[in-house]
Amino acid sequence: MAKNKTVLVTGASGFVGGALARHLAGQGMTVRALVRDRAKAAYIDGVPGVELVDGDLGHELSLRKAVQGCAQVYHVAAALGGSPDHQTQVNVEGTRLLAAAAAQAGVQRFVHVSSIAIYGFGRSLPDVITEDTPPAPSNYAYTITKRAAEGVLRLIAAQTGMAYSIIRPGMIYGPRSNPWTVQMSALATRFPVIPFIGDGRGHIAAVHIDDVVSMCALAGEHPSAAGQAFNCAADPGVTWRDFLTAYAKHSGRSGRWLGIPTGLVRLFMPLVKLTAPAGSIVKDMPAVLDHHLRPVVYSNEKARRVLGWQPHWPIEDGLTDAAAWLASR
Ligand SMILES: NC(=O)c1ccc[n+]([C@@H]2O[C@H](COP(=O)([O-])OP(=O)(O)OC[C@H]3O[C@@H](n4cnc5c(N)ncnc54)[C@H](OP(=O)(O)O)[C@@H]3O)[C@@H](O)[C@H]2O)c1
């Protein structure tokens, strides 16, 4: 990893961006950390090598200023919820403004954090999803806008010659992960049993935060990463049952499973779907349910082959690390 470079990390007040900003600074880079609200940036504020800069994906001038003199841009910021219009503004139009500003400023590599959500959900998807798998149709605004953001970046890169790489993480767990560590551990430990839909033999595409960070860092530097997208999720897959049971066991629980019959859930689905807000994940039911009941693997063979990336954390050890962080809070 080349030292003494100035790089920009967006979403630096968030979970992934904060971890990435710290990692890159630790590698000797000067990290400009784009934040909207400094009060939310305590995790990176004052870290040697990290400089907070104010900016918003909706404010073009702030982005133009932020990218000046940067060798690389790590675009992590996104809206992970909110109305479809809001997600379009932040995820699609924000990426457009940032990528255009980066290209104009002569940024050498634009690393875009996307998501495996771009593939969508459903029976039409194969059991092993590679970077070439065509996405399934979706009504879920996050999926749609993250997919569109990739398209916008590719277009700007084609028009300007800016080199880019796309990382598509799965469910990112580990220290500071709210949905996949704090919430999942709560689900696994709130009751004497783990209540979950079905037998839990379907897969969760889990990945430890450190492994996402290391893949992003490699994608920023590796010559063969240019113009490429990389999945970043458990391969081989891990079952929901093993994932949740590990959290339960780390908390001293039995990890006994209470499978809610899938037929019962399907019965209520039409009503739930009807009343769900536009663009919510529920609008993609029952495809989402079917997907999570299947042993789907998002192959990371390409990242291993092209980048020489290796996940640091086997799932059992990664969950032990996550549990240790939970216990330390
Ligand atoms: N977490 C996962 O499991 C997961 C899985 C796959 C992909 N991803 C992707 O990873 C990236 C980071 O996710 P995360 O989990 O770290 O989310 P997060 O903790 O919610 O962080 C999102 C970041 O984006 C910033 N942001 C939102 N709107 C912005 C705007 N208009 N201008 C500038 N910054 C804005 C937020 O700033 P504020 O602090 O000011 O709100 C925050 O720093 C996203 O691109 C997401 O799609 C995450």
The ligand as an SDF file (V2000), in Angstrom:
LIG
                    3D

 48 52  0  0  0  0  0  0  0  0999 V2000
  -23.8120   -2.5030    6.7570 N   0  0  0  0  0  0  0  0  0  0  0  0
  -23.9640   -3.4960    5.8930 C   0  0  0  0  0  0  0  0  0  0  0  0
  -24.2330   -4.6550    6.2860 O   0  0  0  0  0  0  0  0  0  0  0  0
  -23.7770   -3.2470    4.4210 C   0  0  0  0  0  0  0  0  0  0  0  0
  -23.9030   -4.3420    3.5420 C   0  0  0  0  0  0  0  0  0  0  0  0
  -23.6630   -4.1480    2.1850 C   0  0  0  0  0  0  0  0  0  0  0  0
  -23.3290   -2.8940    1.7120 C   0  0  0  0  0  0  0  0  0  0  0  0
  -23.2560   -1.8430    2.5720 N   0  0  0  0  0  0  0  0  0  0  0  0
  -22.8800   -0.5410    2.0330 C   0  0  0  0  0  0  0  0  0  0  0  0
  -21.8250   -0.0330    2.8260 O   0  0  0  0  0  0  0  0  0  0  0  0
  -21.8940    1.3870    2.8530 C   0  0  0  0  0  0  0  0  0  0  0  0
  -21.8390    1.8770    4.2770 C   0  0  0  0  0  0  0  0  0  0  0  0
  -22.8810    1.3100    5.0350 O   0  0  0  0  0  0  0  0  0  0  0  0
  -22.8910    1.4400    6.6190 P   0  0  0  0  0  0  0  0  0  0  0  0
  -23.4350    0.1730    7.1640 O   0  0  0  0  0  0  0  0  0  0  0  0
  -21.5920    1.9510    7.0830 O   0  0  0  0  0  0  0  0  0  0  0  0
  -24.0160    2.5550    6.8070 O   0  0  0  0  0  0  0  0  0  0  0  0
  -24.1050    3.7340    7.8790 P   0  0  0  0  0  0  0  0  0  0  0  0
  -23.4350    3.3640    9.1340 O   0  0  0  0  0  0  0  0  0  0  0  0
  -25.5490    4.1200    7.9060 O   0  0  0  0  0  0  0  0  0  0  0  0
  -23.2860    4.9040    7.2010 O   0  0  0  0  0  0  0  0  0  0  0  0
  -23.7920    5.6200    6.1060 C   0  0  0  0  0  0  0  0  0  0  0  0
  -22.9340    6.8280    5.9470 C   0  0  0  0  0  0  0  0  0  0  0  0
  -23.3910    7.5560    4.8000 O   0  0  0  0  0  0  0  0  0  0  0  0
  -23.4880    8.9240    5.1940 C   0  0  0  0  0  0  0  0  0  0  0  0
  -24.4560    9.6430    4.3750 N   0  0  0  0  0  0  0  0  0  0  0  0
  -25.7710    9.3840    4.2180 C   0  0  0  0  0  0  0  0  0  0  0  0
  -26.3290   10.3100    3.4300 N   0  0  0  0  0  0  0  0  0  0  0  0
  -25.3420   11.1790    3.0850 C   0  0  0  0  0  0  0  0  0  0  0  0
  -25.2880   12.3570    2.3030 C   0  0  0  0  0  0  0  0  0  0  0  0
  -26.3880   12.8720    1.7080 N   0  0  0  0  0  0  0  0  0  0  0  0
  -24.1060   12.9870    2.1720 N   0  0  0  0  0  0  0  0  0  0  0  0
  -22.9910   12.4990    2.7740 C   0  0  0  0  0  0  0  0  0  0  0  0
  -22.9760   11.4050    3.5420 N   0  0  0  0  0  0  0  0  0  0  0  0
  -24.1450   10.7510    3.6910 C   0  0  0  0  0  0  0  0  0  0  0  0
  -23.9180    8.8780    6.6470 C   0  0  0  0  0  0  0  0  0  0  0  0
  -23.6980   10.1310    7.2550 O   0  0  0  0  0  0  0  0  0  0  0  0
  -24.4390   10.5560    8.6370 P   0  0  0  0  0  0  0  0  0  0  0  0
  -23.6390    9.9160    9.7380 O   0  0  0  0  0  0  0  0  0  0  0  0
  -24.3530   12.0330    8.6340 O   0  0  0  0  0  0  0  0  0  0  0  0
  -25.8410   10.0260    8.5450 O   0  0  0  0  0  0  0  0  0  0  0  0
  -22.9920    7.7780    7.1520 C   0  0  0  0  0  0  0  0  0  0  0  0
  -21.7110    8.2770    7.3900 O   0  0  0  0  0  0  0  0  0  0  0  0
  -23.1610    1.7620    2.0940 C   0  0  0  0  0  0  0  0  0  0  0  0
  -22.8000    2.1170    0.7850 O   0  0  0  0  0  0  0  0  0  0  0  0
  -23.9780    0.4860    2.1020 C   0  0  0  0  0  0  0  0  0  0  0  0
  -24.8350    0.4350    0.9880 O   0  0  0  0  0  0  0  0  0  0  0  0
  -23.4630   -1.9930    3.9230 C   0  0  0  0  0  0  0  0  0  0  0  0
  1  2  1  0
  2  3  2  0
  2  4  1  0
  4  5  1  0
  4 48  2  0
  5  6  2  0
  6  7  1  0
  7  8  2  0
  8  9  1  0
  8 48  1  0
  9 10  1  0
  9 46  1  0
 10 11  1  0
 11 12  1  0
 11 44  1  0
 12 13  1  0
 13 14  1  0
 14 15  2  0
 14 16  1  0
 14 17  1  0
 17 18  1  0
 18 19  2  0
 18 20  1  0
 18 21  1  0
 21 22  1  0
 22 23  1  0
 23 24  1  0
 23 42  1  0
 24 25  1  0
 25 26  1  0
 25 36  1  0
 26 27  1  0
 26 35  1  0
 27 28  2  0
 28 29  1  0
 29 30  1  0
 29 35  2  0
 30 31  1  0
 30 32  2  0
 32 33  1  0
 33 34  2  0
 34 35  1  0
 36 37  1  0
 36 42  1  0
 37 38  1  0
 38 39  2  0
 38 40  1  0
 38 41  1  0
 42 43  1  0
 44 45  1  0
 44 46  1  0
 46 47  1  0
M  CHG  2   8   1  16  -1
M  END
$$$$
